[in-house]
Amino acid sequence: MIKEFKEFIARGNVMDLAVGVIVGAAFTAIVNSLVENLINPLLGIFIGSIDFSDLVLTVGKAHFRYGAFINSIINFLIIAFVVFLLIKLLNKLLPKPAEEPANPEPTGEEKYLKEIVELLKKDEK
């Protein structure tokens, strides 16, 4: 069982996923800092305070903090838009991989090998 587990962990996809999760967590911290420290204050200049956390609906002894939920939605939308812009920027900066032609012309070596195979097939008959 330990051997199988080692093989599972050593697979490329698992390692890629682990790296993706770690980088994603670090990237999330950067994006959250960007939103909290730069974008929210900038929006606060134009909109005023965008903190809805004080909004509460009380029914009996239950307190529904819908203002905090509204804050979370606003933060999500801002983060999603910032990530969209960053990905769009990265796509422009990174070179696109060259597409290979669908049916590439065979090289001279491939043509000779094909002729040899055809000659060997004729000799078998």
C-alpha atoms as one frame of an Amber mdcrd trajectory, in Angstrom:
protein
   0.000   0.000   0.000   2.872   2.414   0.759   4.417   1.620  -2.631   1.126
   2.410  -4.389   0.841   5.644  -2.436   4.380   6.671  -3.463   3.539   5.950
  -7.115   0.338   7.976  -6.808   2.133  10.950  -5.278   4.957  10.775  -7.832
   2.560  11.115 -10.779   2.971  14.321 -12.735  -0.660  15.380 -12.425  -0.641
  15.185  -8.629   2.567  17.193  -8.396   1.227  19.790 -10.851  -1.965  20.052
  -8.816  -0.001  20.529  -5.584   2.101  23.272  -7.160  -1.068  24.894  -8.534
  -2.727  24.902  -5.115   0.340  26.407  -3.420   0.795  29.080  -6.086  -2.952
  29.730  -6.063  -2.921  30.307  -2.302  -0.023  32.738  -2.609  -1.726  34.484
  -5.533  -4.958  34.748  -3.525  -3.084  36.539  -0.761  -1.665  39.002  -3.305
  -5.045  39.638  -4.912  -6.759  40.045  -1.525  -4.119  42.576  -0.503  -4.568
  44.417  -3.795  -8.327  44.599  -3.290  -8.243  45.535   0.409  -5.344  48.005
   0.281  -5.650  49.623  -3.140  -8.943  49.037  -4.898 -11.395  49.318  -1.980
  -9.898  52.645  -0.790  -9.980  53.927  -4.374 -13.646  52.978  -4.674 -14.243
  54.546  -1.265 -13.063  57.900  -2.657 -15.726  57.861  -5.379 -18.556  55.973
  -3.706 -17.966  56.886  -0.094 -17.783  54.135   2.474 -18.469  50.742   0.947
 -18.615  48.946   4.296 -22.056  47.427   4.765 -21.064  45.231   7.719 -23.230
  47.238  10.139 -26.438  46.245   8.334 -28.249  43.642  10.445 -31.761  42.197
  10.335 -32.967  41.038  13.737 -35.785  38.527  14.022 -36.370  37.505  17.622
 -32.970  36.557  19.018 -31.477  35.816  15.574 -29.262  38.417  13.934 -28.862
  38.187  10.175 -25.774  40.141   9.143 -26.701  40.641   5.529 -24.376  43.629
   5.309 -21.330  41.381   5.769 -22.734  39.167   3.009 -23.070  42.185   0.706
 -19.437  43.103   1.507 -18.371  39.566   0.579 -20.224  39.772  -2.737 -18.630
  43.130  -3.557 -15.166  41.816  -2.658 -15.747  38.700  -4.776 -16.775  40.766
  -7.792 -13.763  43.046  -7.400 -11.371  40.106  -6.994 -12.896  38.286  -9.970
 -12.540  41.397 -12.139  -8.927  41.971 -11.051  -8.044  38.336 -11.772  -9.746
  38.669 -15.173  -7.627  41.727 -15.959  -4.419  40.022 -14.772  -5.080  36.914
 -16.873  -5.899  39.078 -19.869  -2.616  40.971 -19.385  -0.631  37.743 -19.001
  -2.175  36.333 -22.185  -0.983  39.413 -24.074   2.525  39.291 -22.598   3.195
  35.551 -22.944   3.938  34.265 -26.453   1.394  31.923 -27.941   2.656  28.466
 -28.896   3.051  27.991 -32.629   0.436  25.736 -34.139   1.691  22.789 -36.134
   0.191  22.257 -39.567  -2.474  19.564 -39.720  -0.715  17.497 -42.411   2.966
  18.387 -42.476   4.941  17.556 -45.616   6.980  14.385 -45.071  10.723  14.894
 -44.873  13.119  13.286 -47.342  14.051  10.683 -44.759  10.406   9.754 -44.234
   9.903   9.396 -48.003  12.910   7.046 -48.270  11.702   4.976 -45.342   8.266
   4.683 -46.935   9.850   3.496 -50.198  11.893   0.908 -48.277   8.763  -0.383
 -46.538   6.966  -0.655 -49.885   9.913  -2.555 -51.398   9.989  -4.946 -48.436
   6.255  -5.571 -48.806   6.754  -6.405 -52.533   9.546  -8.855 -51.654   7.278
 -10.678 -49.185   4.717 -11.409 -51.908
